[in-house]
């Protein structure tokens, strides 16, 4: 049976900077994962809907607008409302260190700031999946 | 209730996760799915109209699909989309980007979109596509759209799964000899020239029409030639007064399909100019897609086409399993030994092939026992 890690790479919020998202999408692809990229300016509702239809193992969000404290937890809220517990959610972007503990408490399993090697994100995903792929 | 039946039940009652999970199990060729698919009666096609959108990379297939979904939704139809993108032959990874153009439909409960990677399968689709389409059909979506990978000249498997194939072209891809080549250009039921606001679009429309005219005049056997012949028969039969039954079956849609782009006295498939970005021409395109289905239905070709396609799928699936049998270690050694014999010039190539066949027959016998 052919098993693949499927990842949704999404950009919530209104900033139009998707270079980081594309770099990570490409890195995950090169690590043998199937990456569904949804493009810019996605609402938390759209991100969760896409993740469920695509049956992904991971949601990876990138944000540079500063709205992470609102949008990342909102995605977690919707997942909880829909009783989804087996999707690993991670986030990246320009995120101050002080914000990270609250994001983790909200359920964002890993937060990756600029300068993180893509291999660190790949290893994190492989080691923290919430369901067996 | 067993897991399989509960999965089927949840999928039937609209649980998106259960639906998505079943597709994952299909992709993995996981036997766990079989009970659920059987409970959902997903083995044979049902009432959905399956539309294939195919064309070269960058033709605008995803944007066009997005607009077609909107048009179908405005007509009150529910829509499932299966969008296929290539896997890397080296890493096995894939970047599935078709959703970028369509994700605004994600929160519409009448729309279900799923991206599939080809996972090494050739022909423009993934191995799981056929079964996924039958599942979505069984789940009651009115229309199922398959968006193929960007195709070159010979990825034509879409004709085996779609009732109606839309071939999307764009200006600027090459001279008119490209339209004469066999393969992809032969498989369209409805032709679309997208990015029609660009220079050269009219020329592409003309070239496609001229290619289609020539095909008709040469009596080439294409998807549409059979439909046109059947429609002509229907029309003839409908004219005979005693044949009121046939007249009743000759739907308006079918008549529209002939008349819409009839070029002179020749009957040609429609060639529609669109600008997917703005939605221009999309309503007309959907009219033609629906008219094509009506034509297939009125002539009985829909059932005939589906029968031939299911037979093809059965054969292909069985062939895939045979190849799988060859991958067992024992068999691999036998085949390698035959290869050695051919290399040493002790055996002819075709005798070695016969040896592989015998080995397969043995494998099938031992599998059965």
Interface residues (C-beta under 8 A of the other chain):
Chain A: X1 X2 X3 X4 X6 X25 X26 X28 X29 X30 X31 X32 X33 X34 X35 X36 X37 X38 X39 X42 X43 X45 X46 X49 X50 X52 X53 X54 X55 X84
Chain B: X16 X17 X19 X20 X21 X23 X24 X27 X28 X29 X30 X87 X88 X91 X92 X93 X94 X95 X96 X97 X99 X100 X101 X103 X104 X106 X107 X112 X113 X114 X115 X117 X119
